[in-house]
Every structure is written in structure tokens, then in C-alpha cells.
Amino acid sequence: MKLLAMLCLTAAVWMAGCVQPLAGVDQERLRWATRHLLDEDLSAWEIWMGVPHSTVKGLAEGTFQSRKVQVGEPMGLGVDPKGVFRVIEEDGEPVLRVSGEIYAGLTTRESFSDYHLSMQFRWGEQKWAPRH
């Protein structure tokens, strides 16, 4: 029963976002348990953009595009002119929105180990060439 009470108290502290020292709790683990990696600027992430399909509109003049997105010069790191990755808010929580208009990827700026990742996802209805 004492263990259940401690778990409930710990969960309440985490959910409230108040990190207070708790006796017997590893403070380093507690710090990581409350870390959020999503902010408006995606400052904890590096964005990499691949080769835009030839049907993508609104790119800077001279941007390499191809009907075969696996071949050619990718847009590279730190470039996201179409806002493929954006953080929006839903139900008071930050949500990563990925349009998928250009093949791309996100990597964290820091290395992590010994972590537990939990997420929810859903697919939208919109599709872009060449994935129609």
C-alpha cells in the first residue's frame, strides 16, 4: 500500500510539472522523466530534407527537384521551407505535425540512452507525389 501511495504521489508531481526533491527518488531519473522535447522552434531537433518531388510548389528558385526522389541532391540539414515539420497545440499539448510533402527526417541534437519513449500517432488523409 505504501508503494502504491508513493507511485501516486510521484505521478502527481510529474503531471503537475513540479519537480520537487523526493526522498529515495533518483533526481537524475526524475529530471529526465519530465523533459519535453517539443517546442515551437523544434530547438532540440535537427531537420533533414531529402530531394523534393518535381510536383512540389513554392520552393526557392534553383532548388533541385526530381520525379525520382531517391536520386539527386537533397535539400540537406536545417532546411524546411515548406514547414514539413511543425509543432501545433491540440488539447493543450504540443503535437508534432508532419505534412509528408517532402521526404525528410528528424534527429535529436543530443544523444539519449536508457529511456522510455511513449507516443501516439495518426495518419492524415492528404498524400503527395510520388506516394499517391
N, C-alpha and C positions, 0 to 999 in steps of 0.2 A: 504494500500500500504506500510506503514511503517513497519507493522508486517511482510509482505512478504519479504521486504528487510532485516529485522533483521534475519528471518529464513534462508535466502540465505547466509548471512554473517556467521551465526553460523555454518551452514552445511559446508561451505567452510573452516572454521577454523578446524572443526573436521576432514574433509577429508585430509587436509594438515598435520594433526598430530601436529599442532602448537596450544598449549593450552595457549592462552593469556587471561588475565583478561578482561572480557566484562562487561560493566555496566549493572546492572539489571539481570545478569545471576547467578544463584546459582552455586558457584565454586565447591562445593562437587558433584553436579549432573554432571557438566561438566567434572570433573576428572573421574568419573565412566563411562561416555559416551565414553571416549577414551581409556579405559582399554582393553588390549589384553591378553587373557588367553592362547594362544598357542605359545610355544617356542619349540626349538629343543629337550629340555630335558623334556618337559611336567612338568616343575617345579611347576606349580600351581595345579597339579592333583595328586591323589593317584590312583595307578593301582592295581586292584584286579584280580587275575586269578583263575578260577574255576578248576575243575577236567579235565585234558586233556583226550581226547578220546584215546583209545588204538592204533589207527592208526597214531597218531601224532609222527613224527620222529624228531630226533635231540635234544631231551631233556636230561638233566643230568641223569646219571645212578642212579637208585633208585627213580626217580620221579614217584609218584603214577599215574597210568593211568587206565581207565576203559571203557568198552563198554557202561556202564550206567553213563553218566557224571553228573547225579544228585546225585549220591551216591559215597561216599568216601571222601578222604582228598583233599581239594582244594590246589592249589599252594600258595594262600594267597596274602597278600599285598606286594607291592614293587617288584614283580617278573614278568618279561616279557621276558623270554629267546628267544622267537620266534619273538619278535618285532611285536606283535599283534597290538599295538598302536604305530604309528609313525607320526611325523609331516613332511610333504613334502611341496614343494612350487609349486603352479600352478598359472600361470598368475601373478606372483609377490606377491601372497598372501599365507599365511600359511594355510595348509589344513590338517585336522586330517584324517589319513588313518587307517582304522580298518580292519585287514585281516579277522577276524572272525574264525581263525583256532582253537582257544580255547575260550570257553565261558568266558567272562571277563566283567569288568566294570570299569568306571572312576568316581571318585568323586572329587569335588574341595576341596582343603585344607582349604579354607576359607568358611564361611557361607555368603550367599547373601540374600538380600531381596529388594523388591521394584525395580525390574529390568525388562528390556525388552530383551528377547532373540530372536535373529534372526539368522537363519542358512539355508543353502542349503545342500541337501544330494543327493546321488545317490548310487544305488546298483551296485556292480560289478557282474561279471559272475561266478567267482570261488565259489565253495561250498565245504564244508568239512564235513566229517562224524561227527555226525550221521544225518546231515541235507540234505543229497543228494536228 
